[in-house]
Amino acid sequence: VCLWLGADCMLEYTLEEAKELLTTNETNAKTLLASLNEDMAFLRDQITTTEVNIARCHNYGVKVRAKEKEESDKAAASKAALKDAGVVPSAPKSFAPPAREELAGEPGSYTWKQDREEVELSVWLPKEAQKADVRVTILAESVKIEHAGTVLREGRLAAKCSPNGSTWTFGKGRVELSLEKAEAAQWPTLFETES
């Protein structure tokens, strides 16, 4: 049997050798296809996450601008009313709040807060922790934070979240998770086991 191998190259094989070669090539091609499909699925998830974050940033910017415009309009109306009344407002004294230094917590300790649509979870890491050593798993009903193979925090959530709309970041000795709620409602606790 003669097989065309490409690049102007044709080789002669026995029937058994030809079958073995073609079977091996088929198996390798299927393995490569499966790997490429997994990579494409991962990229689709990342694209979705990026689009959600872009939409959130845009919506937040719209809210901030609307609030600033409302405050500016109120200030202008107040200033106009004072001017009409003949009152000259005194210049406000500048105030700088004292700097607050946030103390690091024990590795695995956490704080959290929520609104109707989102939960923010902050988990402390060991000192000198590197991002490459951190692994965060966000599922619909649970989260797990690991550092160098050690589980720092794991638990079943009090309600479901949307993994595709959830993200995490690393910085300042801790991991910050932003969990998008599957349903817009207040959670009684973060984890099921909490009272």
C-alpha positions in Angstrom: 0.0 0.0 0.0 1.3 3.5 -0.9 0.4 6.4 1.4 0.8 10.0 0.5 2.4 11.7 3.5 2.5 15.2 2.0 5.4 17.5 1.0 5.8 15.5 -2.2 6.4 12.3 -0.2 4.8 8.9 -0.7 5.9 5.8 1.1 5.1 2.2 0.6 3.8 0.1 3.5 2.4 -3.4 4.1 -1.3 -3.4 4.6 -0.9 -4.0 8.4 1.6 -1.2 8.8 -0.6 1.2 6.8 -3.6 0.3 9.0 -1.6 0.9 12.2 -0.2 4.2 11.0 -3.6 5.5 9.9 -5.2 4.3 13.2 -2.5 6.1 15.2 -3.0 9.3 13.2 -6.7 9.2 13.7 -6.4 8.7 17.5 -3.9 11.6 17.7 -6.2 13.8 15.6 -9.2 13.0 17.9 -7.2 13.8 21.0 -6.0 17.1 19.6 -9.6 17.9 18.6 -10.9 17.2 22.1 -8.1 19.5 23.5 -9.0 22.3 21.1 -12.7 22.0 22.0 -11.8 22.4 25.7 -9.6 25.4 25.0 -12.5 27.0 22.9 -15.0 26.4 25.8 -12.6 28.0 28.2 -12.2 31.0 25.9 -16.0 31.3 25.5 -16.3 31.4 29.3 -13.6 34.1 29.6 -15.3 36.2 26.8 -18.6 36.0 28.7 -16.9 37.0 32.0 -15.2 39.9 30.3 -18.4 41.1 28.6 -20.2 40.9 32.0 -17.5 43.0 33.6 -17.5 45.5 30.9 -21.3 45.9 31.2 -20.9 46.3 35.0 -18.2 49.0 34.6 -20.4 50.8 32.1 -23.5 50.7 34.3 -21.5 51.8 37.3 -20.1 54.7 35.3 -23.6 55.7 34.3 -24.8 55.6 37.9 -21.8 57.7 39.1 -22.3 60.3 36.4 -26.0 60.5 37.2 -25.3 61.0 40.9 -22.7 63.6 40.3 -25.1 65.5 38.0 -27.9 65.3 40.6 -25.5 66.6 43.3 -24.3 69.4 41.0 -27.8 70.4 40.2 -28.7 70.5 43.9 -25.7 72.6 44.7 -26.4 75.0 41.9 -30.0 75.4 43.0 -29.0 75.9 46.7 -26.4 78.5 45.7 -29.0 80.3 43.5 -31.5 80.3 46.4 -28.9 81.7 48.8 -27.9 84.4 46.3 -31.5 85.4 45.8 -31.9 85.7 49.6 -28.8 87.9 49.8 -26.8 85.3 51.8 -23.1 84.9 51.0 -22.1 81.3 51.8 -18.8 80.9 53.7 -16.1 78.8 52.1 -16.1 75.3 53.5 -13.2 74.2 55.5 -11.1 71.5 54.0 -11.2 68.2 55.8 -8.9 65.3 55.4 -10.0 62.1 57.1 -7.2 60.4 59.1 -5.3 57.7 57.3 -6.6 54.2 58.2 -4.2 51.3 58.1 -5.9 48.0 57.6 -4.5 45.2 59.7 -3.9 41.9 58.0 -6.1 39.0 59.2 -5.2 35.4 59.8 -4.9 33.3 56.6 -8.4 32.0 55.7 -10.2 34.6 57.7 -12.7 36.6 55.7 -15.1 39.6 55.6 -18.1 40.0 53.3 -20.8 42.4 52.3 -23.7 42.3 49.9 -26.3 44.2 48.0 -29.4 42.8 46.3 -27.5 41.6 43.2 -23.9 40.9 44.3 -21.8 39.6 47.2 -18.2 40.7 47.8 -16.0 38.3 49.7 -12.5 39.1 50.9 -10.3 36.2 52.1 -6.9 36.8 53.7 -3.8 35.0 52.4 -0.5 34.0 54.0 2.2 36.7 53.9 4.3 36.7 50.8 1.6 34.8 48.9 1.9 34.9 45.1 -0.9 34.9 42.6 0.5 31.8 40.9 0.0 29.8 44.1 -3.7 30.8 44.5 -6.5 28.8 43.1 -10.2 30.0 43.3 -13.1 27.7 42.4 -16.5 29.4 42.1 -19.5 27.1 41.6 -23.2 27.8 41.7 -23.6 26.6 45.3 -20.1 26.8 46.8 -16.7 28.5 46.7 -13.2 27.2 47.5 -10.0 29.3 48.0 -6.6 27.4 48.0 -3.0 28.5 48.5 -0.2 26.3 47.4 -2.5 23.2 47.6 -3.9 24.1 51.1 -7.6 25.0 51.4 -7.9 28.3 53.2 -11.7 28.7 52.9 -14.3 26.4 51.5 -18.1 26.4 52.0 -21.5 25.9 50.6 -23.2 29.2 49.9 -26.4 30.2 51.6 -27.9 30.8 48.2 -26.9 30.2 44.6 -24.6 32.5 42.6 -23.9 32.8 38.9 -20.3 31.5 38.2 -20.2 33.1 34.7 -20.9 36.5 36.2 -18.6 36.1 39.1 -14.9 37.1 39.2 -11.9 37.2 41.6 -8.8 39.3 41.9 -5.6 39.1 43.9 -3.9 41.9 45.8 -2.9 43.4 49.1 -2.4 40.0 50.8 -5.9 38.7 50.0 -8.3 37.4 47.4 -11.3 39.5 46.5 -14.3 37.6 45.1 -17.3 39.3 43.5 -20.2 36.8 43.3 -23.2 37.6 41.1 -26.4 36.4 42.8 -28.5 34.0 40.8 -31.6 35.8 42.2 -31.7 39.4 43.4 -32.4 38.9 47.1 -30.6 39.4 50.5 -28.7 36.4 51.8 -29.2 35.7 55.6 -25.6 34.5 55.8 -22.7 33.9 53.4 -22.3 30.2 54.1 -25.0 27.7 55.0 -23.3 26.6 58.2 -23.2 30.1 59.7 -25.9 31.1 62.2 
